[in-house]
Amino acid sequence: MNTVGHFKITEIDESRVEGFDIENSGFGKVFSDHMLQADYEDDKWQTAEIKPYGPLEVTPALNVFHYGQSVFEGTKAYYAGDKTINLFRPEANYKRFVKSCERMCIPPIYKETFIGGIEELIKLDHRWVPRTKGHSLYIRPFACAWDHVVSANIAESYKFFIITSPVGAYHSGLVSLITSEHYVRAVEGGVGEAKTAGNYAASMFPAKKAKERGFDQVLWLDAFEHTYIEEVGTMNIFFVIDDILITPPLRGSILPGITRDSVIKLAKSWNIEVRERPVSIDEVIEAGQNGSLQEAFGAGTAATIDAVKEIHHRGTTIPIHENKRGELAEKIYKNLTGIQYGTVDDPFNWVHPVGV
């Protein structure tokens, strides 16, 4: 073990990277050589350790299993050349992580552990970053309660981890969406804007029912009127109606997506009118029927930019895209991924390069 900056580092004896086809490893199924772990004890976060990736020994009484006090983030690293790996807006991920921690009563990890830990892992495991365009290294920081007691109280001890995984595309092709008449994802005043595990667990049953009906994901509507569109299971949602880019506003029940924010900033820089406003499912159906709905696409870290093939709502289906993204979505995708891979100028200073 040696110490580098804020971290204790124990390197793996022999890398596993040679045994994997990292360009075809699926999504979140294969993990790189090292992981980071930090423990919260005695009212403070202890020195983080980077060590070989591997299993954890836990007790069945671990309270996170029972009460779900857990938050996570998702970001990516992109191969930008033999000596450079690009991170994309890690500061934004850290700020959102802190807000999620505060909502779930988890002590926020230090910034130097979060961003510095990602940097050190990238330096150690840079050979795990795929070199093919469209592929990347997915980075998963997460924190959870670690008391060994079955008690519905705020925990006193926590652990923070960062693991990484080479990934390809999250979705294959376009996505078809269906609204849910009986289930909701979140309500204002709840935890919808926090990236916490329970949000995703609660959405799985409706997503399962959607897939049984032949759709890829649920298009969530508001909890009170089942009228206003909120987001998709793994993405924020955008519509182009009469040349205006429209997306639902952040009101506490929608995850504030970093890709969402990037899309808005890109579009505004091109002098495209952007409106963050309530948009009803009836408005979208009507726009689809009268021809004013020009595009629909989802935006998220895992998915990047995915075109919407169709939307189904209460017996009515509106087709949107047949086999490719719309003109604006394609322009956003090319510029966004170009910035991430270092092939397009970055006027926003979003890229965070790591030398390897």
N, C-alpha and C positions, 0 to 999 in steps of 0.2 A: 504493500500500500504506500502511496505517496500523496502529497498534498499539493494541489494546484489552485492558487487563489483561495476561494471560499470552500473548496471541495476536497474531500478525501477520495482518492481514486484507486480502485483495485481493478486492474485490467484482466480480461479473460486470457487464459493460457493460449488458446488457439481459436481464431475466428471461425464462425460457422458459415460465413458468407459464401465460401466457395461451393458449398453444398446446395445452394438455393438458386433457382431461376428467379431473381428478384423482379424481372420484368413481367412475370406471369404468376405472381404469388397471391392474386385475389386482393381482397380488401380486409385488412385487420386480422389476417390469419397467420402471418409470419412476423417474427419480431427480431430486432437486431441484437447485437451482442451484449449491450450494456443498458442499464436502467439507473435512474437516480432515485434515492430515498432520503427523506428528511423526517425526523421525529419531533413532535411537539410535546415537550415534557417540562415540568417546573415553570409553567407559564411563559415559555419561549420556544422558538424553533431552534433545534440543535444544528450543528454543522452537518451539511448534506454529504451523503456518500454516493459516489458513482461506482457501481459494481456490476459483475456479470448478471445478465438477465436470468431470472429463474423463479421458481415457485416460492410462496410465502407460507409459513406455518402459523395457523391461527386457531383460536378457540371457537367452538360453536356458539359461545356466549358473546362473541364480538358484536358490539351494539349496532354497528353500521348494518349488519345483516338484518336486524330487527326493526330499526327505526329510520334507516335511509338517509342519515346525515352525510351526504356525499355530493361533491361538485366536480366538474371536469371542464377541460377545454379541448379544442381541436385546432391544430394549425399544421402547416406543411413546410418542408424544405425542398428546394428545387435545385437541380444540377445546373449550374451556370458556367461550368468550365473546369479544367483540371485542378485548379487551385481555389475555386470559389463555390460555395453553396449558399443560395439565397433563402433567407427566411422572409415571410411576408407579414408585416405589421404585428410583430410579436408584442409591442407595447399595447396595442389595442386588445389583444388577447389577455394580457396581464390585467389591464383595467377591468375588463369584464369578469375575469376570474375573481378579483377582489370583491366586486359587487355581489357575485354569486356566493362567495364565502360569507360575507356580511349577512346576507339574507338567510343563510342556513346555519348561522352561529358558529362558523368555523374560523379560527384565527387565520387571517390572510398570510400566505407565505411571503417571504421577503422578495423584492423585485430582483435582487442580484441572484437569488436562488432560482427563480423562475426563468428569467431570460439567460442568465449566465449558465444555468444548468443545461438549457437547451443547446447553447453554444458549445459547451464542453462535450456533450453527447454527440453532436454533429462532428466535431473534430475527431473523436474516437471512432465513430462508426460511419465515416463519410463514404466508405465503400458500399454501404447499404443504400445510398441514395441512387435510385434508378437514373440512367442517363437518357432514356427515351422520352421524347416530348409526350405529355399526357400522363406521365408517371411521376411520382414524387415520394418523399418519405413523410408519412403521416406521423404527427407528434401528439401524444396524448398526456398532458399534465392532469393530475387529479389529486384530490385530497378527501379524506374521509375520517370519521370518528373511529377511535381505536381503544375504547374502554372495554375491558373484559367483564361486562356486567349487563344483565338484562334489566334495564331500567329506562323508562321513557323520560330521560333528562338530557340536557345538553352535556356532551361528553367533556372530559377533562384532558384527554390525550388524543392526538391525531397523527396521521401519517400523510406525507405528500410524496407522490411518485411522478416520474416522467418515463414513459416507454415510447418506443418508436417502431414503425412498421412500414416497409416498402409497399406502395399501393399503386393500383391502376385506377381506372374509372369506377366511380361508385355505382352509377347506373349505366346500363347499356341502351343507347338510343333515347328516344323520347319517353316522357312519362305521361300516363293517363291518370286522371284524378277524379275522385268522387267525393261529394260532401257527405257528412255524417249527420243524420237527422236526430239521433238519440244521444250521442256522446260529444263531449267538449274536451279540448286540450287543457285550457286554463281560463281563469277569470281574473279580472282586474282586482288587485289586492292579494292575489295568490302568488305562486312562484313561477309563473309563466315566463318572466323575463330573466330568471336565473337558469343557468345551465346545470341543473341538478338531476340526478339519476331518476328520481321518481317521475319527472315529467315524461320521460321516455318510456318508462314501464307502463304508465297509465295509457299511453297512446297505442300500445301493442295490440290490444284486443280489437279496437276499431280498425287498425291497419290490417289485421288478419282477416276481418270480415270484408274489407275492401278487396283484398287479393282473391278471396273466394269468389267474388263477383267479377273478377277479371281486370281489376284496376291496380295500378302500382302503389298509389298512396292516397291518403285522405287530404282533402282540402278543408281545413278547419274553418268553422264559422264561429261567431261570437257566442258566448254562453247564455246571454240573456234573450236575444231575439232570434237566434239562429238565422241571421240575415246578412251580417257583415263579415266579409272574408278576413281571416287573420294570417294564416301561413300554412305551409305544407309540412308534412311530417319531418322532413330533414332539410327544409329550405324555406327561406322567405320567398314571397311571390310578387311578381311584377306583371303589369298589363300595359300594352300600348293601345290606347283608344284615341282615335282622331289625332294621331301624331303626338300625344301627350303620354309620358311615362308615369304610370300611377302605381303606388304601392301603399298598403295599409299603414297607418301611423303607429308609432310605438306608444302604447298606452298602459303598459304593465303586464299585458297578457301575451306579448309577442317577444320572442328572443331577438335582441338587438344584434343582428348578424353583421359580422365584419365584412363579408362579401357584399351584403346588402348596402352597407355604407359606402363601400368602394364603387359599386354600380352607380349609386346616386351621384357621387363626386365625379366619376368619369362622364356621365351623361350631362351634368351641368357644365363641365368644362368644354363640351361640344355645343353648348348653347341649346341643348334640348330641354324643353319644359318638363320639369319633374314636379309631381304633386304627391305629397304624403297626406292622404286623406282617406276617410272611410269609403269603402267601395263595396257595394252590396252584391250578392250573388245574382240577384235579379238584373242588376245593371249589366253584369258581365254576360249573362245569358242573352239579354236583349241586344247588346253590342255584337255578340257572336252571330245572332240571327239577322241583324240588319247590315252587317258587313263593316261596322266601325271598329270592331276588335281586330287589330292588325297583328298583335303578337301576345304571347303569354309565356313567361319563363320563370324558373326558380333559380335562386342564387344561394350558395352555401359553400363552406370550406370543402366538404367532402365531394359535393356534386359539381362545384364551380358554377357553370351556367347550363341548365337543362331546359330544353324547350318542352312545352306542354302539348301533348298530342290532342287531348280532348278533356272536357270537363263534363261530368254527369251530375245532375241535380234533380231529384224528385221526378225521375222518369224522362227527363229531357237531357239529351247529349248534344253538346256543340263541338264539332271538330275544329281544330285550330291549326295545327301544323302536321303535315303528312310525313315528312322524312328528314327534316332538318330544322335548325334554328331560323328564326326570322332575321331580317336584315340588321336590326339594332342589336339583338341578342348576340349575333355572330360577331359584330364589331366589338361589342363589350368583351366577349370571350377572347377574341384574338388579342386585344389590347391588354386585358387583365393577365392572361397567361404569358403574354410577351413580356410584361413588366416582371412577372414572377420568375421567368427563366432568363431574364437579362437580355432579351433580344429587342426590346422596345424601350424607349426612353421612359424614365420614371419621374414625371414632373412633381409628384406628390411626396417623394422621398419615403415611399412605402417599403422599399426593399432594405433588408438588414443583412448585408453580406457577412459570411463567416469564412475566413481563410482556412484552408485545410492543407 
